[in-house]
């Protein structure tokens, strides 16, 4: 990632979720708080993206409920070394799924 801020469309593509899901997760989780300009346009930081990736992993891949995800976010902070590994594996998985779809 090279930029400081990303649009909701860019983040939706990175995460593999629709923009509506990202907006919902923003209201459901206090940890996600993109910067909004006067028009309400969201700008996500790399930290926001990491948290969204973690939420996606916990809900989609592990099957956690929203309450379960909240518990996991409290129990294991984002700077946990294991979380970095989860982020990397999730990125590789997304790449492989995209590659498979192109075949």
C-alpha positions in Angstrom: 0.0 0.0 0.0 1.4 3.3 -1.1 -1.2 5.9 -0.3 -2.2 7.4 3.0 -6.0 7.3 2.4 -8.2 5.0 0.3 -11.7 5.5 -1.0 -14.5 3.1 0.0 -14.5 1.7 -3.5 -10.8 0.9 -3.4 -11.2 -0.7 0.1 -14.2 -2.7 -1.0 -12.1 -4.2 -3.9 -9.2 -4.9 -1.6 -11.3 -6.6 1.1 -13.7 -8.4 -1.3 -16.9 -7.0 0.2 -19.5 -4.6 -1.1 -19.4 -1.0 0.0 -22.6 -1.4 1.9 -21.0 -4.1 4.1 -18.1 -1.7 4.9 -20.5 1.0 5.9 -22.4 -1.5 8.1 -19.2 -2.7 9.8 -18.3 1.0 10.4 -21.4 1.4 12.4 -21.1 -2.0 14.1 -17.5 -1.8 15.2 -16.0 1.2 17.1 -12.5 0.2 15.8 -13.3 1.2 12.2 -13.5 5.0 11.8 -12.6 6.3 8.4 -12.1 10.1 8.1 -15.0 11.8 6.4 -14.9 15.1 4.6 -17.6 17.7 4.6 -19.5 15.9 2.0 -19.3 12.6 4.0 -16.9 10.9 1.6 -15.0 8.3 3.6 -11.2 7.9 3.5 -9.7 4.8 5.0 -6.3 4.5 6.5 -4.1 1.3 6.3 -5.1 0.6 9.9 -8.8 0.8 9.0 -8.1 -1.6 6.1 -6.3 -4.0 8.5 -9.2 -4.0 10.9 -11.7 -4.6 8.1 -9.6 -7.5 6.8 -9.6 -9.0 10.3 -13.4 -8.5 10.6 -13.9 -10.2 7.2 -11.7 -13.1 8.2 -13.4 -13.6 11.5 -17.0 -13.4 10.0 -16.6 -15.1 6.6 -13.7 -17.6 7.2 -14.1 -18.4 10.9 -17.9 -18.0 11.2 -17.9 -15.6 14.1 -21.0 -13.6 14.9 -20.7 -9.8 15.2 -20.5 -10.1 19.0 -17.9 -12.8 18.7 -15.8 -10.5 16.4 -16.1 -7.7 19.0 -14.8 -10.1 21.6 -11.9 -11.1 19.4 -11.0 -7.5 18.6 -10.9 -6.8 22.3 -8.9 -9.9 23.2 -6.3 -9.7 20.5 -5.2 -6.1 19.5 -4.4 -5.3 15.9 -0.7 -5.1 16.7 -0.6 -8.8 17.7 2.1 -10.6 15.6 -0.4 -13.4 14.8 -2.7 -10.9 13.3 -0.1 -9.8 10.8 0.2 -13.4 9.7 -3.6 -13.7 9.3 -3.5 -10.5 7.2 -0.8 -12.0 4.9 -2.6 -15.3 4.6 -5.9 -13.6 3.8 -4.2 -11.5 1.1 -2.6 -14.6 -0.5 -6.0 -16.4 -0.3 -7.7 -13.5 -2.1 -5.0 -13.5 -4.8 -5.4 -17.2 -5.4 -9.2 -17.0 -5.5 -8.9 -14.2 -8.1 -6.4 -16.2 -10.1 -8.7 -19.2 -10.1 -11.6 -17.1 -11.4 -9.4 -15.9 -14.2 -8.6 -19.4 -15.4 
